[in-house]
């Protein structure tokens, strides 16, 4: 079967499309469709695109850490391309109707790699370049970037560990627990006044798959990288504290 651009566009479920970040709707999705079609025509698999996204995220952080304007700009371009690759692998899998657990694994690996290195690389970039509004070449910028990255990945680790443990516990009791069937999570996610809902919405719009990559590039061009680092560092620290408290509370009640 010959895949067409219309097939690629129709592969996106309406519900998923509605949940896309504004930046994804405006730029990422439109450019990802023809690139996905090209990759499919070249017999490139969705998992291979996911691996490219992982490499892209690492190179972006490494390039931003090099004190050279060419490498810094290249790193930030790669940072923005990561979102495109992140959309492409899922789009290609849905078009081919080949969604798999391993595909989700590779896709998650890309997201974790981006979380672990992007803000840290941005902190080193801000320190080296001096493209800041409040601080000039302060080592605190590296610390903020590193702390933000650690808190971001740690918060996700807490959630994944909680999910894995509850799934195993339910499996032992003859049940199967999926994230969508977790009544506590579902209620929190749908309640627009809950911390969980607000956390997901902020992360969707301003996180690694939202406005963060273009905002970081603008902050370098217009010299306010320290402001972006402080805001994201504090946000990830707060998200980590909230995740730790929330899932510790859930874990203490589980099975009681």
N, C-alpha and C positions, 0 to 999 in steps of 0.2 A: 504494500500500500504506500502510495506516494503522499507524504505529509505536506499540507499546504499551510500558508500563514494563517488562514482562517481556522484551521484545525488547532493550531498552537494557541490562538487567542481564545477559542472556545473552551480550551482545557481548564481555564481558571474558573473554579466554582464561584458563584455570585456571592456567597457568604464570605468566602476568603477575600474576594475583591473588595467588599465593603469594609473589611477590617484592615486593609492596607493603610500604611502611613501616608500622609499627604504627599511627602516627597517621592514615595514609591509610585503613587498614582500619577504624579506629574511627569516624572522623568524615567524612573527605573523600569517600570513595566513596559512602557512604549518601546524603549530601546532593547529590552530583553527578548521581545517577541521575534524580531528578525534574526537576532543573534542565536536564539534557540533553534530556529528553523535551519540556519546555516550549520550549526553544530550537528543537528540530526541528519542533514544531508551528507555531512562528512563522516557519518557513522560514529560520532563521539557519544559516549554514554553519559547519562546523568551523573553517575558516580565519578567519572573522570572530571567532569566540571566541578564537582564538589571538592575533589583533590586539588584542582587548580585554585579554587577559592581559599583552601587552607594555605597553600604556598603563597598566594597573593597576600593574605593577611600577615604572614610572617615577614615577607619582603617589604610590605608597606611600613611596618614598625622599624625594621632594620634601616631602610632608606631614610626615614624621618630622623633616625638617631645619628646620621652622618652629617657633620657640620659643613654642608655644601648645598647651596640653593637648588642646584639641578636635582640632586638626590632627594631633597626635602619635597620639592614639588612633585617629583616622580612618585614618592611614597604616598603623598596625599591623593594623587590621581589613582594609584592602586587601591587606596582606602575606599574611594568612591566606586571603583570598579567591583570591589568585593560585593556590594549590594546587588549589582547586576548579575554576577555569578550565582549569588545566593538565590535569586529569583529564577535563573535559568535552569538549575538542576531540578527544581520542583516542577517547573513548567514542562520540561522535557519528559520527566517521569510520568506526569499526568497525560501528556499527549500520546505517549507510547503505552499508557495503561500498565506501567511497570513499577508502581509504588511498592517499596519493600522496607523491611525493618533495617536492613543494612544501608539502604539509601538514606533513611532518617538518621542513622548513626553518622554517616559521612557529613550530612548536612549540619548536624549538631556539632560535630568536630570543628567545622568551619566557624560557626558562631562562637564556640568556646575559645578558639584561637584568636579571633578578633577581640573578644572581651579581655583575654589575658595579656595582650601585647599592645593594642592600639593606644590606650591612654598613657601607658608607660612610655611608648615611643614618642608620644606627643609631649610628655614632660621633658624628656631629654632634648627634643627639638626646641622647646621654649627656652630651656636653659642655654643651649648652644647659640641659638639665633638671636636671642634678645628681642624677639618680636612680641613685646609685652606692653601693657598699658600701665601697670602698677609696679612691677618688679623687673630689674635688669640683671640677668645672669645669676639669679638666686638658686642655690642648690635645693631650696624648698620646693621648687617647681618639679624636680625629679621625684622628690618624696611624695608629693601630691599625686603625680601621675601613677607612681608605683602603688600607693595606697588605694587609689581609685580602682586600678586594675585588680588588685588582690581582693578587695571587697566585692567587686562585681562578680568575679569568678567564684568566690567563696559562697556568696548568696545563692548562686545557681547550684553549687555543689550541695548545699544544705537541702535545697528542694529535691534534687535528684536522689540524694541518700534517703530522704524521708519517703519519697515515692517508691524506691526500690524495696525498702524495709516493709512498707505497708502492703505492697504487692506480694512479697514473700510470705508475710503473715497470713494474708487472705488466701493465698494458694494452699498453705498448710491446712487451713480450715475449709478447703474445698470451694473457695470463692475466687473470682477473678476481679481484681480492682484495676480499672482503667482511670486515667485522669478525668475523662469526661463523666465518669460515674461517681466521682468523689463528690458527694452532696455538699460537703463543707466548701470545697474549692469552687464548685459550680455556683453556689449561692453567693459566695464572696465575689466571684468574677462578674456576676450579673448585677450585683448591688452597686449602683453608681456612686453611692456615698461611702463605700467600703475602701479601706486602705489598699486591699488587693486590686480592686478595679482601677483605682487611681494609679497605682504602681505599674500595672500592665499598660494603661493608656499612655502614661508618660514615656515608658520604655519603648512603646510602639512608635510614637511620634518623634522622640528625640534620642532614641538609642542608636545602637550600631547599624540598624537597618532603617533608620529614619534620618533626621536632620544632622546627626553628629558628624558624619564624614564631610558634607559640604560646609557645615558651620566651622569645622576645624580648619578647612582650607581658607575660608574667609578670614578667620582669626589670624592666620599666618600672613596673609596678604595685607591686612589692615592693622596688624600689630596689636591684637588683644588676646593672645593665646593664654596668658595667665588667667584672664577672666573665665574663659571656657574651662580651663583645668580646675579652677577652684569650684565652679558650679557643678561640674561632673564629678569631681572628687567628693564633694559633700553629698551629692545625690547618691552615689554608690555606697558611701559610708552609711547613710541613713537607710538605704534599701537593705543593706546587710544586717543592720540592727533589727529592722522590722522583720526580715525573713527569719532571723534567729529566734526572735520572740514568738512569732506566729507559729512556726513549725515545731518549736519546743512545746508550745501549748497544745498543738494538735497531737503531737506524739504522746504527751502525758495522758491525753484522753482516749487515745486509740485502744480499742479492745477492752475498755473498762466497763 
